[in-house]
Amino acid sequence: MSDWPNNGCPPPPGTTGGAGAPGSSSGERGIVPLGPGGGRRKALTLPSGLFFCVLGGAVASSTLSLLGPVFVGYGLVSASEAAGLRGKLLCLPASLVPAVALSLSGGVAVVVTTVICCLAALLVAELTLRGKVTPGVGCLVVAALALVHLGADTLVAASQGTSVYASVEAVLDAYDAQLSGAGVTAVAVMQRVRSLMSTFWPMAYVVTALGEFLFAGMGVSLAAPRMAERTVRPQRVSEFDLPLWVVAVLVAAAAVLALGLSLTGAVADVSVMVSANVIMSLRFAFAIQGLAVLAWFLGRHRVGPVASALLGGAALYLEVQFVVLTIAGLVDVWANFRHLDRGGRPGVGAAAKQENGSAQAD
């Protein structure tokens, strides 16, 4: 006689099949029951969120300072989910106290930079929670953070009787001294690097600000799946869409650069340096726009992850060598390759019309 009920046939899936059956109370090891919420991971508690803020402040004071905003952004979202406004307010001392305490040995300049890094992460996380982060707002936040870093370093250097540019010159002089016995080629390369650094040294602050912005956003994205209500939806790369005023700033900077190159004197030098750095800074934004076009194209044609990674790496290489992504992003502002409703969200109506037109053509 078979041990199975129902005339020796195994029970249908999802029914109780007797002792030891997958659905019976004595054999529950066969299926892992879902908890409340359908298996959603539990949201972090307030102590956990504050812990990540403390960790972020500590990391921000180290040589891996750009990773600090990841933990601070993650902690702010978690604390806000657990305790609302009170959790957000507690994140401020939780991140700043360890940041200041661990950076005191590096001097005033290090303390100021670390504090700005933590505050930048808190700002970006708060803006993301409020749904205020768009490509245009992101450009403004990065520009503001770069100016804050530059202004803070300028004030610290002035209090010490020097300047930021003098510090850059001191570093370049040290490299010159090390290459004094090198060949003619090395000296020529160093002279070229020196001329470029004398113009583009403010770009270091832009890169720092961009890193803080992106890593803080990464922390928010990591914490978003743990929220009870998915109020934060990280923007996909393929949806990145710059506003038209960014192009206007680029055109204005190019005009100032052309004017400065045609003049001489201190005013011309300052105008060339400022406009050149603005153009190079906007190159990051347009490169991301070009990368968004590539991501949209790969997603539309359902390219696999390995091929997408290879094509993305090739695109980044071509960007460094030939500014390919920047040009593609600049053209996309007018051509609208992705058929977006300008404002940063996918143009559902335009995409639907395009699909219907393709279906009719077929």
C-alpha positions in Angstrom: 0.0 0.0 0.0 1.5 3.4 -1.0 2.3 5.9 1.7 0.8 8.6 -0.4 -2.9 9.5 0.0 -5.2 9.9 -3.1 -4.8 6.4 -4.5 -1.0 6.5 -4.3 -0.6 9.8 -6.2 1.5 12.6 -4.7 -0.5 15.6 -3.5 -0.9 18.6 -5.7 1.5 21.5 -5.0 0.4 23.8 -2.2 -1.8 21.1 -0.5 -1.1 19.1 2.7 0.3 15.7 1.8 0.5 14.0 5.2 3.3 13.6 7.6 6.6 14.6 6.2 5.1 16.3 3.1 6.4 19.6 2.1 3.3 21.4 3.1 2.7 19.7 6.4 3.5 21.1 9.8 6.1 18.5 10.5 7.9 19.1 7.2 8.0 22.9 7.0 11.7 22.8 6.2 10.9 22.2 2.5 9.5 25.7 2.1 10.7 28.8 3.8 7.6 30.8 4.9 7.6 34.5 4.1 7.3 36.8 6.9 5.2 40.0 7.1 5.6 42.2 4.1 6.3 39.3 1.7 10.0 39.0 2.5 10.9 42.7 2.5 14.0 43.4 4.5 13.4 45.1 7.8 14.1 48.8 8.0 17.1 49.8 10.0 16.5 51.2 13.5 17.5 54.6 14.8 20.6 53.2 16.6 21.7 51.5 13.4 21.3 54.7 11.4 23.2 56.7 13.9 26.0 54.1 13.9 26.4 54.4 10.1 26.6 58.2 10.5 29.3 57.8 13.1 31.1 55.4 10.8 30.8 57.9 7.9 32.2 60.7 10.0 35.2 58.6 11.0 35.8 57.5 7.4 35.5 61.1 6.1 38.5 62.0 8.3 40.7 59.3 6.8 42.5 59.0 3.5 39.3 57.3 2.1 37.3 60.4 2.8 35.1 60.1 -0.3 33.6 56.9 1.1 32.3 58.7 4.2 29.3 60.2 2.4 28.2 56.6 1.5 27.7 55.8 5.2 26.4 59.2 6.2 23.8 59.1 3.4 22.8 55.6 4.3 22.6 56.5 8.0 20.4 59.6 7.4 17.9 57.7 5.4 17.7 54.9 8.0 17.4 57.3 10.9 14.8 59.4 9.1 12.8 56.2 8.4 13.0 55.2 12.0 12.5 58.5 13.8 11.6 61.1 11.3 12.8 64.7 12.0 14.3 63.7 15.3 16.4 61.1 13.6 17.7 63.6 11.0 18.7 66.0 13.7 20.6 63.3 15.6 22.5 62.5 12.5 24.2 65.9 12.5 26.2 65.4 15.7 26.6 61.7 15.1 28.5 62.4 11.9 30.3 65.6 12.8 31.6 64.7 16.3 33.8 61.8 15.2 34.8 63.6 12.0 36.1 66.6 14.0 37.7 64.4 16.8 39.6 62.2 14.4 40.8 65.0 12.0 42.1 67.4 14.7 45.6 65.9 14.3 45.7 67.0 10.7 45.2 70.7 11.3 42.5 73.2 10.7 42.4 72.6 6.9 41.7 68.9 7.4 39.0 69.5 10.0 37.2 72.0 7.7 37.4 69.7 4.7 36.0 66.8 6.8 33.2 68.8 8.2 32.2 70.0 4.7 32.3 66.4 3.4 29.8 65.3 6.1 27.5 68.3 5.7 27.5 67.6 1.9 26.4 64.1 2.4 23.6 65.1 4.8 22.5 67.8 2.3 22.4 65.4 -0.7 20.6 62.7 1.3 18.0 65.2 2.5 17.4 66.6 -1.0 17.1 63.0 -2.3 14.5 62.2 0.4 12.5 65.2 -0.6 12.7 64.3 -4.3 14.5 67.5 -5.2 17.5 66.0 -6.9 17.4 66.4 -10.6 20.3 66.7 -13.1 20.0 70.5 -13.0 19.9 70.6 -9.2 22.8 68.2 -9.1 24.9 70.5 -11.2 24.1 73.4 -8.9 24.9 71.3 -5.8 28.2 70.2 -7.1 29.1 73.8 -8.1 28.1 75.1 -4.7 30.1 72.4 -2.9 33.2 73.1 -5.0 33.0 76.8 -4.2 32.5 76.0 -0.5 35.6 73.8 -0.5 37.6 76.5 -2.4 36.4 79.3 -0.2 37.2 77.4 3.0 40.7 76.5 1.8 41.3 80.1 0.7 40.3 81.4 4.2 42.5 78.9 5.9 45.4 79.7 3.7 44.9 83.4 4.2 44.9 82.9 8.0 48.3 81.2 7.6 49.7 84.0 5.4 49.7 82.1 2.2 47.3 81.2 -0.6 45.9 78.1 -2.3 47.8 78.8 -5.5 51.0 79.1 -3.5 50.4 75.7 -2.1 50.0 74.3 -5.7 53.2 76.1 -6.7 55.0 74.5 -3.8 53.9 71.0 -4.9 55.0 71.7 -8.4 58.3 73.1 -7.3 58.9 69.9 -5.3 58.3 67.8 -8.4 60.7 70.1 -10.4 63.4 69.5 -7.8 63.0 65.7 -8.1 63.2 65.9 -11.9 66.2 68.2 -11.9 68.5 65.4 -12.8 66.1 63.7 -15.3 66.3 63.7 -19.0 65.1 66.5 -21.3 61.9 64.6 -22.1 60.9 64.4 -18.4 61.6 68.1 -17.9 59.6 69.0 -20.9 56.6 66.9 -19.7 56.8 68.5 -16.3 56.8 72.0 -17.8 53.6 71.1 -19.8 52.0 69.7 -16.6 52.9 72.8 -14.8 51.3 75.1 -17.3 48.1 73.0 -17.2 48.0 72.9 -13.5 48.4 76.7 -13.3 45.1 76.9 -15.1 43.1 73.9 -14.1 44.0 73.5 -10.4 40.4 74.5 -9.3 39.2 71.3 -11.1 40.4 69.4 -8.0 37.6 71.0 -6.0 35.1 70.1 -8.7 36.2 66.5 -8.7 36.0 66.4 -4.9 32.5 67.9 -4.9 31.3 65.5 -7.6 32.6 62.5 -5.7 30.9 63.6 -2.5 27.6 64.1 -4.4 27.8 60.7 -6.2 28.8 58.7 -3.1 26.1 60.3 -0.9 23.6 59.4 -3.6 25.0 55.9 -3.6 24.4 55.6 0.2 20.8 56.8 -0.3 20.2 54.2 -3.0 21.5 51.4 -0.8 19.2 52.4 2.0 16.1 52.9 -0.2 15.1 49.2 -0.4 14.8 49.1 3.4 12.2 51.9 3.5 8.7 50.8 4.5 7.3 53.0 1.6 9.5 53.3 -1.5 9.3 57.1 -1.5 12.8 57.3 -2.9 13.4 55.8 -6.3 17.0 56.2 -7.5 17.1 57.7 -10.9 18.4 55.3 -13.6 21.4 56.5 -15.7 19.3 56.2 -18.9 16.9 58.8 -17.5 19.6 61.5 -16.9 18.6 64.6 -18.8 20.3 68.0 -18.4 18.2 71.2 -18.6 18.8 73.7 -21.4 20.3 76.3 -19.1 23.4 74.1 -18.7 24.0 74.5 -22.4 23.6 78.3 -22.1 26.3 78.3 -19.4 28.6 76.3 -21.6 28.1 78.7 -24.5 28.7 81.7 -22.2 31.9 80.2 -20.8 33.1 79.5 -24.3 32.5 83.1 -25.3 34.4 84.4 -22.3 37.2 82.0 -23.0 37.5 83.2 -26.6 37.5 86.8 -25.4 40.1 86.2 -22.7 42.4 84.5 -25.2 42.3 87.6 -27.4 43.3 89.9 -24.6 46.3 90.3 -22.3 46.7 91.2 -18.7 45.6 90.0 -15.3 41.9 90.3 -16.2 42.4 88.1 -19.3 44.3 85.5 -17.3 41.5 85.3 -14.7 38.8 85.1 -17.3 40.6 82.3 -19.1 41.1 80.3 -16.0 37.5 80.7 -14.8 35.9 80.0 -18.2 38.2 77.0 -18.9 37.4 75.4 -15.6 33.7 76.0 -16.1 33.9 74.3 -19.5 35.9 71.3 -18.1 33.4 71.0 -15.2 30.4 70.9 -17.6 32.2 68.2 -19.5 31.4 65.8 -16.6 27.7 66.6 -16.9 27.6 66.2 -20.7 29.6 63.0 -20.5 27.0 61.5 -18.1 24.3 62.6 -20.5 26.2 60.8 -23.3 26.5 57.7 -21.0 22.8 57.9 -20.4 22.2 57.8 -24.2 24.4 54.7 -24.4 22.6 53.0 -21.5 19.3 53.7 -23.1 20.5 52.3 -26.4 21.8 49.1 -24.7 18.6 48.6 -22.7 16.4 49.1 -25.8 18.3 46.5 -27.7 18.5 44.2 -24.6 22.3 43.9 -24.7 23.6 41.5 -22.1 25.5 42.7 -19.0 28.9 41.5 -20.2 28.6 43.1 -23.5 27.2 46.3 -21.9 30.2 46.4 -19.5 32.6 46.1 -22.4 30.9 48.7 -24.5 30.7 51.0 -21.5 34.4 50.6 -20.9 35.1 51.3 -24.6 32.9 54.4 -24.4 34.8 55.8 -21.4 38.1 55.2 -23.1 36.9 57.0 -26.2 35.6 59.8 -24.0 39.1 60.3 -22.5 40.7 60.2 -25.9 38.2 61.9 -28.2 35.4 63.4 -26.0 32.9 61.1 -27.6 30.4 60.9 -24.7 30.5 64.6 -24.1 29.7 65.3 -27.8 26.9 62.8 -27.7 25.4 64.3 -24.6 25.6 67.8 -26.0 23.9 66.8 -29.2 21.2 64.8 -27.2 20.0 68.0 -25.6 18.6 69.0 -28.9 18.2 65.7 -30.8 16.5 64.0 -27.9 17.6 60.5 -29.0 15.7 58.9 -26.1 12.4 60.7 -26.8 12.2 62.2 -23.3 9.6 64.7 -22.1 12.1 67.4 -21.1 12.3 67.6 -17.4 14.1 64.4 -16.6 11.3 61.8 -16.9 10.8 59.3 -19.7 8.4 60.5 -22.4 5.9 57.7 -22.1 3.6 59.2 -24.8 6.4 59.7 -27.2 7.8 56.2 -26.7 4.4 54.7 -27.2 3.9 56.6 -30.4 7.2 55.4 -31.6 6.4 51.8 -30.8 3.0 52.1 -32.5 4.6 53.6 -35.6 7.1 50.8 -35.7 4.4 48.2 -35.3 2.4 49.7 -38.2 5.4 49.9 -40.4 6.0 46.2 -39.8 
